[in-house]
Structure formats: C-alpha cells, structure tokens
Amino acid sequence: MGFLAALLYALLMNGLPLAAVVYTGGSPAVLLLLYWFETVLMVVTGAIRIVLHRRATSKAGHYIA
C-alpha cells in the first residue's frame, strides 16, 4: 500500500465515525465508545488469527518449533 493510499485509509477510518457522530448530534462519549469497541474487536480477532495460524502451520512466533 502506497503512502497516499495509507493516508486516505487512515483519514477515512477516523474521519467517518467522527463525521457520523457530528452529523447525528451524538456526544463525544459515543465516539470514544465506538473507538474502544473497535479496538477490543481488533484485539480479539487478532488473537484468534494468531491461534489459528499457529495450529495450521505448527509455528510459534519467530522461533522454529
């Protein structure tokens, strides 16, 4: 992914929820809650992906198992 594409992606990922909360008249707490839930979901799905990859490939991080 090029720099401009990454920048556009970052702006959209952060600007879209901000614009939605401002447009609907929501409070900043709603935006904070949205970001918190997004972070929790990314951590959980990332952990699941790591476990599934380790089971599928019999690998454990950077070390040869």
Backbone hydrogen bonds in HBPLUS format (Angstrom, degrees):
<---DONOR---> <-ACCEPTOR-->    atom                        ^
c    i                          cat <-CA-CA->   ^        H-A-AA   ^      H-
h    n   atom  resd res      DA  || num        DHA   H-A  angle D-A-AA Bond
n    s   type  num  typ     dist DA aas  dist angle  dist       angle   num
A0006-ALA N   A0002-GLY O   2.93 MM   4  6.13 159.5  1.97 152.1 158.1     1
A0007-LEU N   A0003-PHE O   2.86 MM   4  6.06 155.9  1.92 150.1 157.1     2
A0008-LEU N   A0004-LEU O   2.90 MM   4  6.05 163.1  1.93 148.1 152.5     3
A0009-TYR N   A0005-ALA O   2.90 MM   4  6.06 158.1  1.95 145.5 152.0     4
A0010-ALA N   A0006-ALA O   2.93 MM   4  6.13 160.7  1.97 147.1 152.0     5
A0011-LEU N   A0007-LEU O   2.93 MM   4  6.15 160.4  1.97 150.7 156.2     6
A0012-LEU N   A0008-LEU O   2.91 MM   4  6.10 159.0  1.96 149.8 155.5     7
A0013-MET N   A0009-TYR O   2.86 MM   4  6.02 161.4  1.90 151.1 156.8     8
A0014-ASN N   A0010-ALA O   3.12 MM   4  6.22 144.7  2.25 142.1 150.0     9
A0015-GLY N   A0011-LEU O   2.62 MM   4  5.44 148.7  1.71 142.9 153.8    10
A0016-LEU N   A0012-LEU O   3.03 MM   4  5.44 160.3  2.07 133.8 138.1    11
A0019-ALA N   A0015-GLY O   2.80 MM   4  5.92 160.9  1.83 151.1 156.3    12
A0020-ALA N   A0016-LEU O   2.95 MM   4  6.14 155.8  2.01 149.6 156.3    13
A0021-VAL N   A0017-PRO O   2.97 MM   4  6.19 159.0  2.02 151.0 155.4    14
A0022-VAL N   A0018-LEU O   2.98 MM   4  6.17 162.3  2.01 150.8 156.1    15
A0023-TYR N   A0019-ALA O   2.81 MM   4  5.84 162.4  1.84 148.4 154.0    16
A0024-THR N   A0020-ALA O   3.00 MM   4  6.06 156.5  2.06 143.2 148.9    17
A0025-GLY N   A0021-VAL O   3.04 MM   4  5.94 115.8  2.47 132.2 146.6    18
A0026-GLY N   A0021-VAL O   2.83 MM   5  4.87 141.4  1.98 150.9 154.1    19
A0025-GLY N   A0022-VAL O   3.23 MM   3  5.10 145.5  2.35  94.9 105.0    20
A0030-VAL N   A0027-SER O   3.04 MM   3  5.51 138.7  2.21 110.1 120.0    21
A0032-LEU N   A0028-PRO O   3.00 MM   4  6.32 160.0  2.04 151.7 157.2    22
A0033-LEU N   A0029-ALA O   2.90 MM   4  6.07 153.5  1.97 143.9 151.2    23
A0034-LEU N   A0030-VAL O   2.91 MM   4  6.18 152.6  1.98 146.5 154.0    24
A0035-TYR N   A0031-LEU O   3.02 MM   4  6.32 163.4  2.05 153.5 156.6    25
A0036-TRP N   A0032-LEU O   2.93 MM   4  6.12 152.3  2.00 144.8 153.1    26
A0037-PHE N   A0033-LEU O   2.94 MM   4  6.15 167.0  1.95 153.7 156.0    27
A0038-GLU N   A0034-LEU O   2.98 MM   4  6.17 155.6  2.04 147.1 154.5    28
A0039-THR N   A0035-TYR O   2.99 MM   4  6.19 155.9  2.05 145.7 151.5    29
A0040-VAL N   A0036-TRP O   2.99 MM   4  6.28 161.4  2.02 152.7 157.7    30
A0041-LEU N   A0037-PHE O   2.94 MM   4  6.11 164.1  1.96 151.0 155.2    31
A0042-MET N   A0038-GLU O   2.96 MM   4  6.17 153.9  2.02 146.1 153.4    32
A0043-VAL N   A0039-THR O   2.98 MM   4  6.20 155.5  2.04 150.4 156.6    33
A0044-VAL N   A0040-VAL O   2.99 MM   4  6.21 166.1  2.01 153.3 157.0    34
A0045-THR N   A0041-LEU O   2.91 MM   4  6.02 170.5  1.92 150.8 154.0    35
A0046-GLY N   A0042-MET O   2.90 MM   4  5.80 148.5  2.00 136.8 146.2    36
A0047-ALA N   A0043-VAL O   2.96 MM   4  6.12 155.5  2.02 145.8 151.9    37
A0048-ILE N   A0044-VAL O   3.02 MM   4  6.30 155.8  2.08 148.1 154.9    38
A0049-ARG N   A0045-THR O   2.96 MM   4  6.16 157.3  2.01 145.0 150.9    39
A0050-ILE N   A0046-GLY O   3.00 MM   4  6.25 153.6  2.07 146.7 153.5    40
A0051-VAL N   A0047-ALA O   3.02 MM   4  6.28 165.6  2.04 151.5 154.7    41
A0052-LEU N   A0048-ILE O   2.93 MM   4  6.13 167.6  1.94 154.4 158.0    42
A0053-HIS N   A0049-ARG O   2.92 MM   4  6.01 154.9  1.98 144.8 151.9    43
A0054-ARG N   A0050-ILE O   2.94 MM   4  6.14 160.0  1.98 150.9 156.3    44
A0055-ARG N   A0051-VAL O   3.00 MM   4  6.24 156.9  2.06 149.7 155.9    45
A0056-ALA N   A0052-LEU O   2.92 MM   4  6.04 153.5  1.99 144.3 152.0    46
A0057-THR N   A0053-HIS O   2.95 MM   4  5.98 152.3  2.02 150.0 156.0    47
A0058-SER N   A0054-ARG O   2.84 MM   4  5.18 127.9  2.11 135.2 144.1    48
